[in-house]
Amino acid sequence: MNSQPINQQVTDRLSFIKFLVSLHQDFINNGQEWENKTLDGFLEALTRYTADIQGYYDNTNQNINADKASWQVFADIIQGAKIYE
């Protein structure tokens, strides 16, 4: 599998834009490896991952409250949706 997580610190609007550019490039290069290749599938996974992301943070011992909106939480949700089943 060539598609790797985009490990970029996302702290503001400009770094979020850079993250989205990197994610788009990953889809161009490795889209066949994404679990959710269609907009329909991606949006469904995005919804489910948004509901479950606090569990991800808790299970990986990250002291992040997903209810406090931040550019990083948005990036984590979008990135998670590419592989969430």
N, CA, C and O atoms as CSV, one atom per row, in Angstrom:
chain,resi,resn,atom,element,x,y,z
A,1,MET,N,N,0.840,-1.180,0.000
A,1,MET,CA,C,0.000,0.000,0.000
A,1,MET,C,C,0.880,1.236,0.000
A,1,MET,O,O,1.700,1.412,0.901
A,2,ASN,N,N,0.722,2.093,-0.994
A,2,ASN,CA,C,1.530,3.305,-1.111
A,2,ASN,C,C,0.900,4.504,-0.428
A,2,ASN,O,O,1.601,5.456,-0.087
A,3,SER,N,N,-0.395,4.476,-0.225
A,3,SER,CA,C,-1.096,5.592,0.386
A,3,SER,C,C,-0.794,5.637,1.879
A,3,SER,O,O,-1.184,4.736,2.622
A,4,GLN,N,N,-0.108,6.671,2.312
A,4,GLN,CA,C,0.271,6.835,3.706
A,4,GLN,C,C,-0.499,8.014,4.298
A,4,GLN,O,O,-0.958,8.890,3.566
A,5,PRO,N,N,-0.639,8.033,5.612
A,5,PRO,CA,C,-1.278,9.192,6.235
A,5,PRO,C,C,-0.516,10.474,5.901
A,5,PRO,O,O,0.710,10.468,5.792
A,6,ILE,N,N,-1.239,11.544,5.745
A,6,ILE,CA,C,-0.624,12.855,5.524
A,6,ILE,C,C,-0.250,13.381,6.915
A,6,ILE,O,O,-1.119,13.801,7.679
A,7,ASN,N,N,1.017,13.355,7.231
A,7,ASN,CA,C,1.481,13.769,8.559
A,7,ASN,C,C,1.904,15.224,8.528
A,7,ASN,O,O,3.090,15.552,8.523
A,8,GLN,N,N,0.899,16.087,8.506
A,8,GLN,CA,C,1.164,17.516,8.517
A,8,GLN,C,C,0.456,18.129,9.711
A,8,GLN,O,O,-0.702,17.813,9.986
A,9,GLN,N,N,1.146,18.996,10.413
A,9,GLN,CA,C,0.519,19.737,11.500
A,9,GLN,C,C,-0.411,20.766,10.881
A,9,GLN,O,O,0.013,21.574,10.055
A,10,VAL,N,N,-1.663,20.739,11.271
A,10,VAL,CA,C,-2.663,21.654,10.719
A,10,VAL,C,C,-3.106,22.568,11.850
A,10,VAL,O,O,-3.775,22.142,12.792
A,11,THR,N,N,-2.720,23.834,11.735
A,11,THR,CA,C,-2.968,24.777,12.829
A,11,THR,C,C,-3.794,25.991,12.425
A,11,THR,O,O,-4.289,26.726,13.279
A,12,ASP,N,N,-3.938,26.194,11.127
A,12,ASP,CA,C,-4.669,27.364,10.655
A,12,ASP,C,C,-5.201,27.090,9.254
A,12,ASP,O,O,-4.996,26.008,8.702
A,13,ARG,N,N,-5.878,28.069,8.691
A,13,ARG,CA,C,-6.507,27.894,7.382
A,13,ARG,C,C,-5.487,27.565,6.299
A,13,ARG,O,O,-5.746,26.704,5.458
A,14,LEU,N,N,-4.349,28.220,6.298
A,14,LEU,CA,C,-3.350,27.986,5.255
A,14,LEU,C,C,-2.740,26.581,5.347
A,14,LEU,O,O,-2.521,25.932,4.324
A,15,SER,N,N,-2.467,26.118,6.560
A,15,SER,CA,C,-1.934,24.760,6.682
A,15,SER,C,C,-3.019,23.727,6.356
A,15,SER,O,O,-2.696,22.631,5.898
A,16,PHE,N,N,-4.296,24.053,6.583
A,16,PHE,CA,C,-5.394,23.176,6.185
A,16,PHE,C,C,-5.467,23.082,4.662
A,16,PHE,O,O,-5.710,22.006,4.117
A,17,ILE,N,N,-5.259,24.198,3.981
A,17,ILE,CA,C,-5.234,24.192,2.513
A,17,ILE,C,C,-4.095,23.308,2.015
A,17,ILE,O,O,-4.290,22.522,1.088
A,18,LYS,N,N,-2.919,23.421,2.607
A,18,LYS,CA,C,-1.778,22.572,2.221
A,18,LYS,C,C,-2.099,21.099,2.450
A,18,LYS,O,O,-1.752,20.246,1.634
A,19,PHE,N,N,-2.759,20.809,3.561
A,19,PHE,CA,C,-3.172,19.445,3.847
A,19,PHE,C,C,-4.112,18.926,2.756
A,19,PHE,O,O,-3.936,17.810,2.266
A,20,LEU,N,N,-5.106,19.727,2.377
A,20,LEU,CA,C,-6.051,19.308,1.341
A,20,LEU,C,C,-5.363,19.088,0.004
A,20,LEU,O,O,-5.713,18.155,-0.719
A,21,VAL,N,N,-4.392,19.923,-0.341
A,21,VAL,CA,C,-3.620,19.737,-1.577
A,21,VAL,C,C,-2.878,18.398,-1.512
A,21,VAL,O,O,-2.870,17.647,-2.487
A,22,SER,N,N,-2.263,18.101,-0.379
A,22,SER,CA,C,-1.544,16.828,-0.221
A,22,SER,C,C,-2.502,15.641,-0.298
A,22,SER,O,O,-2.175,14.620,-0.903
A,23,LEU,N,N,-3.669,15.767,0.306
A,23,LEU,CA,C,-4.659,14.694,0.264
A,23,LEU,C,C,-5.157,14.463,-1.158
A,23,LEU,O,O,-5.321,13.321,-1.588
A,24,HIS,N,N,-5.392,15.539,-1.876
A,24,HIS,CA,C,-5.819,15.434,-3.273
A,24,HIS,C,C,-4.746,14.745,-4.104
A,24,HIS,O,O,-5.057,13.892,-4.935
A,25,GLN,N,N,-3.494,15.106,-3.889
A,25,GLN,CA,C,-2.388,14.481,-4.613
A,25,GLN,C,C,-2.296,12.996,-4.265
A,25,GLN,O,O,-2.011,12.169,-5.131
A,26,ASP,N,N,-2.537,12.659,-3.002
A,26,ASP,CA,C,-2.535,11.255,-2.603
A,26,ASP,C,C,-3.639,10.496,-3.335
A,26,ASP,O,O,-3.432,9.357,-3.753
A,27,PHE,N,N,-4.804,11.113,-3.494
A,27,PHE,CA,C,-5.884,10.446,-4.230
A,27,PHE,C,C,-5.498,10.253,-5.693
A,27,PHE,O,O,-5.761,9.195,-6.264
A,28,ILE,N,N,-4.886,11.248,-6.300
A,28,ILE,CA,C,-4.446,11.136,-7.697
A,28,ILE,C,C,-3.444,9.993,-7.840
A,28,ILE,O,O,-3.534,9.198,-8.776
A,29,ASN,N,N,-2.494,9.911,-6.914
A,29,ASN,CA,C,-1.427,8.909,-7.000
A,29,ASN,C,C,-1.833,7.531,-6.487
A,29,ASN,O,O,-1.342,6.518,-6.984
A,30,ASN,N,N,-2.718,7.484,-5.504
A,30,ASN,CA,C,-3.012,6.227,-4.814
A,30,ASN,C,C,-4.501,5.995,-4.578
A,30,ASN,O,O,-4.867,5.221,-3.693
A,31,GLY,N,N,-5.349,6.638,-5.339
A,31,GLY,CA,C,-6.790,6.538,-5.127
A,31,GLY,C,C,-7.314,5.118,-5.137
A,31,GLY,O,O,-8.304,4.819,-4.469
A,32,GLN,N,N,-6.670,4.242,-5.878
A,32,GLN,CA,C,-7.108,2.849,-5.927
A,32,GLN,C,C,-6.954,2.167,-4.571
A,32,GLN,O,O,-7.579,1.134,-4.331
A,33,GLU,N,N,-6.145,2.718,-3.691
A,33,GLU,CA,C,-5.925,2.137,-2.374
A,33,GLU,C,C,-6.840,2.720,-1.296
A,33,GLU,O,O,-6.887,2.214,-0.175
A,34,TRP,N,N,-7.558,3.777,-1.638
A,34,TRP,CA,C,-8.489,4.362,-0.683
A,34,TRP,C,C,-9.679,3.432,-0.524
A,34,TRP,O,O,-10.134,2.834,-1.500
A,35,GLU,N,N,-10.177,3.305,0.671
A,35,GLU,CA,C,-11.379,2.509,0.920
A,35,GLU,C,C,-12.597,3.163,0.279
A,35,GLU,O,O,-13.467,2.469,-0.247
A,36,ASN,N,N,-12.667,4.492,0.317
A,36,ASN,CA,C,-13.827,5.244,-0.165
A,36,ASN,C,C,-13.432,6.098,-1.366
A,36,ASN,O,O,-12.941,7.217,-1.223
A,37,LYS,N,N,-13.659,5.541,-2.549
A,37,LYS,CA,C,-13.186,6.153,-3.798
A,37,LYS,C,C,-14.206,7.081,-4.447
A,37,LYS,O,O,-13.843,7.919,-5.273
A,38,THR,N,N,-15.485,6.939,-4.082
A,38,THR,CA,C,-16.524,7.779,-4.686
A,38,THR,C,C,-16.924,8.867,-3.698
A,38,THR,O,O,-16.708,8.734,-2.494
A,39,LEU,N,N,-17.501,9.929,-4.209
A,39,LEU,CA,C,-17.963,11.002,-3.335
A,39,LEU,C,C,-19.018,10.478,-2.370
A,39,LEU,O,O,-19.006,10.824,-1.188
A,40,ASP,N,N,-19.927,9.648,-2.865
A,40,ASP,CA,C,-20.965,9.075,-2.017
A,40,ASP,C,C,-20.346,8.280,-0.862
A,40,ASP,O,O,-20.717,8.482,0.294
A,41,GLY,N,N,-19.419,7.391,-1.161
A,41,GLY,CA,C,-18.766,6.588,-0.130
A,41,GLY,C,C,-17.946,7.432,0.819
A,41,GLY,O,O,-17.942,7.198,2.027
A,42,PHE,N,N,-17.248,8.417,0.271
A,42,PHE,CA,C,-16.413,9.286,1.088
A,42,PHE,C,C,-17.266,10.103,2.060
A,42,PHE,O,O,-16.922,10.220,3.236
A,43,LEU,N,N,-18.375,10.669,1.578
A,43,LEU,CA,C,-19.232,11.471,2.452
A,43,LEU,C,C,-19.891,10.612,3.536
A,43,LEU,O,O,-20.050,11.059,4.672
A,44,GLU,N,N,-20.270,9.393,3.189
A,44,GLU,CA,C,-20.831,8.492,4.193
A,44,GLU,C,C,-19.792,8.182,5.270
A,44,GLU,O,O,-20.096,8.233,6.462
A,45,ALA,N,N,-18.564,7.862,4.850
A,45,ALA,CA,C,-17.494,7.579,5.809
A,45,ALA,C,C,-17.134,8.825,6.611
A,45,ALA,O,O,-16.823,8.726,7.798
A,46,LEU,N,N,-17.172,9.982,5.983
A,46,LEU,CA,C,-16.878,11.240,6.668
A,46,LEU,C,C,-17.865,11.457,7.811
A,46,LEU,O,O,-17.478,11.865,8.906
A,47,THR,N,N,-19.120,11.188,7.552
A,47,THR,CA,C,-20.146,11.330,8.579
A,47,THR,C,C,-19.902,10.359,9.728
A,47,THR,O,O,-19.941,10.751,10.894
A,48,ARG,N,N,-19.649,9.090,9.400
A,48,ARG,CA,C,-19.434,8.082,10.438
A,48,ARG,C,C,-18.147,8.337,11.212
A,48,ARG,O,O,-18.119,8.165,12.431
A,49,TYR,N,N,-17.085,8.743,10.528
A,49,TYR,CA,C,-15.818,8.994,11.212
A,49,TYR,C,C,-15.915,10.222,12.116
A,49,TYR,O,O,-15.301,10.260,13.182
A,50,THR,N,N,-16.677,11.213,11.696
A,50,THR,CA,C,-16.893,12.389,12.536
A,50,THR,C,C,-17.553,11.971,13.853
A,50,THR,O,O,-17.200,12.479,14.917
A,51,ALA,N,N,-18.505,11.051,13.777
A,51,ALA,CA,C,-19.178,10.561,14.979
A,51,ALA,C,C,-18.226,9.756,15.864
A,51,ALA,O,O,-18.375,9.762,17.086
A,52,ASP,N,N,-17.257,9.068,15.273
A,52,ASP,CA,C,-16.385,8.148,16.009
A,52,ASP,C,C,-15.005,8.692,16.352
A,52,ASP,O,O,-14.239,8.006,17.030
A,53,ILE,N,N,-14.662,9.885,15.915
A,53,ILE,CA,C,-13.273,10.337,16.041
A,53,ILE,C,C,-12.804,10.474,17.491
A,53,ILE,O,O,-11.616,10.307,17.764
A,54,GLN,N,N,-13.701,10.769,18.413
A,54,GLN,CA,C,-13.250,10.865,19.801
A,54,GLN,C,C,-12.696,9.526,20.274
A,54,GLN,O,O,-11.729,9.488,21.035
A,55,GLY,N,N,-13.295,8.441,19.834
A,55,GLY,CA,C,-12.780,7.114,20.172
A,55,GLY,C,C,-11.375,6.904,19.632
A,55,GLY,O,O,-10.536,6.306,20.306
A,56,TYR,N,N,-11.107,7.394,18.409
A,56,TYR,CA,C,-9.758,7.309,17.832
A,56,TYR,C,C,-8.770,8.066,18.716
A,56,TYR,O,O,-7.702,7.547,19.043
A,57,TYR,N,N,-9.119,9.278,19.097
A,57,TYR,CA,C,-8.220,10.066,19.942
A,57,TYR,C,C,-7.982,9.372,21.285
A,57,TYR,O,O,-6.852,9.311,21.769
A,58,ASP,N,N,-9.051,8.854,21.877
A,58,ASP,CA,C,-8.917,8.179,23.169
A,58,ASP,C,C,-8.066,6.916,23.042
A,58,ASP,O,O,-7.202,6.671,23.885
A,59,ASN,N,N,-8.295,6.117,22.009
A,59,ASN,CA,C,-7.564,4.855,21.823
A,59,ASN,C,C,-6.092,5.059,21.482
A,59,ASN,O,O,-5.277,4.162,21.699
A,60,THR,N,N,-5.746,6.227,20.951
A,60,THR,CA,C,-4.348,6.511,20.615
A,60,THR,C,C,-3.703,7.450,21.641
A,60,THR,O,O,-2.642,8.026,21.402
A,61,ASN,N,N,-4.373,7.585,22.784
A,61,ASN,CA,C,-3.861,8.392,23.900
A,61,ASN,C,C,-3.510,9.820,23.499
A,61,ASN,O,O,-2.514,10.377,23.961
A,62,GLN,N,N,-4.327,10.398,22.646
A,62,GLN,CA,C,-4.147,11.801,22.270
A,62,GLN,C,C,-5.091,12.629,23.133
A,62,GLN,O,O,-6.284,12.336,23.213
A,63,ASN,N,N,-4.577,13.619,23.751
A,63,ASN,CA,C,-5.384,14.467,24.627
A,63,ASN,C,C,-6.073,15.551,23.792
A,63,ASN,O,O,-5.770,16.739,23.904
A,64,ILE,N,N,-7.016,15.097,22.948
A,64,ILE,CA,C,-7.732,16.010,22.058
A,64,ILE,C,C,-9.220,15.843,22.309
A,64,ILE,O,O,-9.727,14.722,22.352
A,65,ASN,N,N,-9.912,16.946,22.473
A,65,ASN,CA,C,-11.360,16.938,22.622
A,65,ASN,C,C,-11.953,17.247,21.250
A,65,ASN,O,O,-11.869,18.378,20.772
A,66,ALA,N,N,-12.551,16.241,20.621
A,66,ALA,CA,C,-13.095,16.406,19.273
A,66,ALA,C,C,-14.262,17.385,19.231
A,66,ALA,O,O,-14.626,17.862,18.156
A,67,ASP,N,N,-14.855,17.692,20.384
A,67,ASP,CA,C,-15.953,18.657,20.413
A,67,ASP,C,C,-15.467,20.096,20.334
A,67,ASP,O,O,-16.263,21.016,20.144
A,68,LYS,N,N,-14.164,20.289,20.478
A,68,LYS,CA,C,-13.581,21.624,20.306
A,68,LYS,C,C,-13.033,21.709,18.894
A,68,LYS,O,O,-11.978,21.153,18.587
A,69,ALA,N,N,-13.747,22.399,18.055
A,69,ALA,CA,C,-13.367,22.483,16.642
A,69,ALA,C,C,-11.985,23.113,16.486
A,69,ALA,O,O,-11.662,24.127,17.105
A,70,SER,N,N,-11.182,22.470,15.631
A,70,SER,CA,C,-9.877,23.024,15.292
A,70,SER,C,C,-9.543,22.587,13.873
A,70,SER,O,O,-10.137,21.642,13.355
A,71,TRP,N,N,-8.615,23.259,13.258
A,71,TRP,CA,C,-8.198,22.893,11.907
A,71,TRP,C,C,-7.649,21.474,11.897
A,71,TRP,O,O,-7.864,20.741,10.932
A,72,GLN,N,N,-6.936,21.068,12.962
A,72,GLN,CA,C,-6.367,19.719,13.026
A,72,GLN,C,C,-7.462,18.663,13.116
A,72,GLN,O,O,-7.369,17.622,12.466
A,73,VAL,N,N,-8.494,18.914,13.910
A,73,VAL,CA,C,-9.598,17.951,14.007
A,73,VAL,C,C,-10.271,17.805,12.646
A,73,VAL,O,O,-10.585,16.688,12.236
A,74,PHE,N,N,-10.496,18.900,11.946
A,74,PHE,CA,C,-11.084,18.819,10.603
A,74,PHE,C,C,-10.209,17.966,9.684
A,74,PHE,O,O,-10.716,17.113,8.955
A,75,ALA,N,N,-8.901,18.196,9.721
A,75,ALA,CA,C,-7.980,17.431,8.873
A,75,ALA,C,C,-7.995,15.950,9.251
A,75,ALA,O,O,-7.988,15.091,8.369
A,76,ASP,N,N,-8.016,15.643,10.543
A,76,ASP,CA,C,-8.051,14.250,10.978
A,76,ASP,C,C,-9.323,13.557,10.501
A,76,ASP,O,O,-9.278,12.404,10.071
A,77,ILE,N,N,-10.452,14.252,10.575
A,77,ILE,CA,C,-11.721,13.676,10.136
A,77,ILE,C,C,-11.685,13.396,8.638
A,77,ILE,O,O,-12.069,12.310,8.204
A,78,ILE,N,N,-11.237,14.344,7.857
A,78,ILE,CA,C,-11.209,14.167,6.399
A,78,ILE,C,C,-10.242,13.049,6.017
A,78,ILE,O,O,-10.547,12.220,5.160
A,79,GLN,N,N,-9.086,13.033,6.651
A,79,GLN,CA,C,-8.119,11.981,6.345
A,79,GLN,C,C,-8.636,10.601,6.752
A,79,GLN,O,O,-8.429,9.621,6.037
A,80,GLY,N,N,-9.296,10.531,7.880
A,80,GLY,CA,C,-9.846,9.265,8.332
A,80,GLY,C,C,-10.911,8.720,7.394
A,80,GLY,O,O,-11.038,7.505,7.237
A,81,ALA,N,N,-11.669,9.600,6.773
A,81,ALA,CA,C,-12.748,9.169,5.889
A,81,ALA,C,C,-12.244,8.437,4.658
A,81,ALA,O,O,-13.003,7.695,4.035
A,82,LYS,N,N,-10.993,8.627,4.295
A,82,LYS,CA,C,-10.481,7.931,3.096
A,82,LYS,C,C,-10.335,6.441,3.332
A,82,LYS,O,O,-10.314,5.668,2.375
A,83,ILE,N,N,-10.231,6.014,4.600
A,83,ILE,CA,C,-10.016,4.593,4.879
A,83,ILE,C,C,-11.075,3.990,5.793
A,83,ILE,O,O,-11.082,2.777,6.000
A,84,TYR,N,N,-11.961,4.800,6.340
A,84,TYR,CA,C,-12.932,4.321,7.317
A,84,TYR,C,C,-13.958,3.410,6.666
A,84,TYR,O,O,-14.480,3.716,5.594
A,85,GLU,N,N,-14.246,2.292,7.314
A,85,GLU,CA,C,-15.232,1.349,6.775
A,85,GLU,C,C,-16.525,1.443,7.521
A,85,GLU,O,O,-17.473,0.723,7.207
